[in-house]
């Protein structure tokens, strides 16, 4: 009778420990899923920044080319039309 009671208690304790372990694993999975989502969002945000930065660089390069072209034209016209 005592042995049976000990076995029941032991089985019950084991079930409690397994359930606790399962809950901890589920919480860990949720945490990892949140971290993955945050990393995805961070990567998407960084990609947007990179695209914006790239566009900004392209605009800057285009403006520099235009400025160089106008500067060259002004220098040429200054040779033909001195003050």
Residue frames as qw, qx, qy, qz and C-alpha x, y, z in Angstrom:
[[0.000, 0.886, 0.464, 0.000, 0.00, 0.00, 0.00],
 [0.291, -0.816, 0.120, 0.485, 2.80, 2.43, 0.92],
 [0.440, -0.151, 0.610, 0.642, 4.74, 1.45, -2.20],
 [0.254, 0.612, 0.659, 0.356, 1.71, 2.14, -4.35],
 [0.109, -0.947, -0.239, 0.184, 1.23, 5.57, -2.72],
 [0.389, -0.610, 0.355, 0.592, 4.90, 6.39, -3.31],
 [0.407, 0.157, 0.697, 0.570, 4.58, 5.30, -6.95],
 [0.131, 0.817, 0.540, 0.154, 1.49, 7.48, -7.40],
 [0.227, -0.909, -0.003, 0.350, 3.25, 10.48, -5.83],
 [0.456, -0.364, 0.524, 0.621, 6.37, 9.86, -7.90],
 [0.342, 0.430, 0.690, 0.471, 4.31, 9.59, -11.10],
 [0.007, -0.922, -0.385, 0.027, 2.40, 12.73, -10.13],
 [0.339, -0.771, 0.197, 0.501, 5.64, 14.61, -9.46],
 [0.453, -0.063, 0.639, 0.618, 7.05, 13.44, -12.78],
 [0.238, 0.681, 0.621, 0.307, 3.92, 14.64, -14.58],
 [0.145, -0.949, -0.158, 0.233, 4.18, 18.03, -12.86],
 [0.412, -0.562, 0.410, 0.588, 7.84, 18.32, -13.85],
 [0.407, 0.220, 0.699, 0.545, 7.07, 17.33, -17.43],
 [0.115, 0.850, 0.500, 0.121, 4.24, 19.83, -17.60],
 [0.267, -0.874, 0.060, 0.401, 6.49, 22.54, -16.17],
 [0.452, -0.278, 0.572, 0.625, 9.18, 21.66, -18.71],
 [0.329, 0.519, 0.682, 0.396, 6.62, 21.77, -21.51],
 [0.021, -0.948, -0.305, 0.090, 5.40, 25.21, -20.41],
 [0.363, -0.716, 0.283, 0.525, 8.96, 26.50, -20.24],
 [0.440, 0.012, 0.673, 0.594, 9.65, 25.19, -23.74],
 [0.218, 0.743, 0.588, 0.232, 6.47, 26.78, -25.08],
 [0.162, -0.941, -0.072, 0.288, 7.48, 30.10, -23.51],
 [0.438, -0.467, 0.488, 0.593, 10.94, 29.77, -25.04],
 [0.403, 0.356, 0.695, 0.477, 9.41, 29.05, -28.45],
 [0.075, 0.913, 0.400, 0.031, 7.22, 32.15, -28.15],
 [0.314, -0.823, 0.173, 0.440, 10.24, 34.22, -27.14],
 [0.464, -0.181, 0.625, 0.601, 12.25, 32.91, -30.09],
 [0.316, 0.618, 0.640, 0.330, 9.37, 33.61, -32.46],
 [0.065, -0.968, -0.182, 0.161, 9.18, 37.19, -31.17],
 [0.408, -0.624, 0.394, 0.537, 12.94, 37.57, -31.59],
 [0.462, 0.174, 0.689, 0.530, 12.70, 36.26, -35.16],
 [0.179, 0.837, 0.492, 0.159, 9.91, 38.73, -35.94],
 [0.230, -0.915, 0.045, 0.328, 11.93, 41.57, -34.43],
 [0.468, -0.365, 0.551, 0.586, 14.97, 40.58, -36.48],
 [0.394, 0.478, 0.664, 0.420, 12.87, 40.39, -39.64],
 [0.026, 0.951, 0.307, -0.017, 11.44, 43.83, -38.91],
 [0.371, -0.765, 0.261, 0.457, 14.92, 45.15, -38.20],
 [0.497, -0.043, 0.646, 0.578, 16.20, 43.70, -41.47],
 [0.274, 0.714, 0.572, 0.296, 13.28, 45.24, -43.38],
 [0.147, -0.963, -0.098, 0.202, 13.91, 48.59, -41.72],
 [0.458, -0.544, 0.442, 0.547, 17.63, 48.38, -42.53],
 [0.473, 0.292, 0.663, 0.501, 16.80, 47.50, -46.14],
 [0.130, 0.905, 0.390, 0.107, 14.59, 50.60, -46.35],
 [0.307, -0.865, 0.163, 0.361, 17.42, 52.70, -44.91],
 [0.533, -0.223, 0.592, 0.562, 19.88, 51.18, -47.39],
 [0.379, 0.581, 0.606, 0.388, 17.52, 51.85, -50.31],
 [0.040, -0.976, -0.208, 0.048, 16.95, 55.42, -49.12],
 [0.440, -0.694, 0.339, 0.458, 20.67, 55.91, -48.65],
 [0.536, 0.083, 0.645, 0.538, 21.34, 54.49, -52.10],
 [0.252, 0.798, 0.483, 0.257, 18.75, 56.80, -53.63],
 [0.225, -0.946, 0.001, 0.231, 20.27, 59.71, -51.77],
 [0.514, -0.427, 0.498, 0.553, 23.71, 58.83, -53.11],
 [0.460, 0.402, 0.637, 0.470, 22.32, 58.54, -56.64],
 [0.070, 0.945, 0.311, 0.071, 20.68, 61.96, -56.33],
 [0.375, -0.819, 0.218, 0.375, 23.90, 63.43, -54.96],
 [0.550, -0.134, 0.597, 0.569, 25.95, 61.91, -57.81],
 [0.351, 0.656, 0.566, 0.355, 23.48, 63.20, -60.38],
 [0.090, -0.983, -0.133, 0.088, 23.59, 66.69, -58.89],
 [0.484, -0.614, 0.386, 0.490, 27.39, 66.62, -58.87],
 [0.523, 0.200, 0.630, 0.538, 27.39, 65.62, -62.55],
 [0.182, 0.862, 0.424, 0.208, 25.00, 68.46, -63.39],
 [0.289, -0.915, 0.073, 0.272, 27.13, 70.94, -61.44],
 [0.548, -0.331, 0.519, 0.566, 30.29, 69.76, -63.24],
 [0.437, 0.490, 0.609, 0.444, 28.54, 70.05, -66.60],
 [0.031, 0.960, 0.266, 0.083, 27.33, 73.59, -65.88],
 [0.445, -0.762, 0.239, 0.405, 30.72, 74.57, -64.52],
 [0.557, -0.028, 0.586, 0.587, 32.35, 73.30, -67.72],
 [0.288, 0.720, 0.523, 0.354, 29.81, 75.19, -69.83],
 [0.182, -0.970, -0.092, 0.133, 30.39, 78.37, -67.84],
 [0.520, -0.543, 0.401, 0.523, 34.17, 78.04, -68.24],
 [0.498, 0.273, 0.613, 0.549, 33.79, 77.49, -71.99],
 [0.137, 0.869, 0.410, 0.241, 31.49, 80.47, -72.37],
 [0.359, -0.869, 0.061, 0.335, 33.89, 82.59, -70.30],
 [0.547, -0.213, 0.496, 0.639, 36.62, 81.85, -72.86],
 [0.307, 0.474, 0.606, 0.560, 34.40, 82.90, -75.76],
 [0.116, -0.843, -0.292, -0.437, 32.81, 85.85, -73.99],
 [0.516, -0.120, -0.427, 0.733, 35.41, 87.47, -71.74],
 [0.141, -0.808, -0.429, 0.379, 34.26, 90.36, -69.59]]
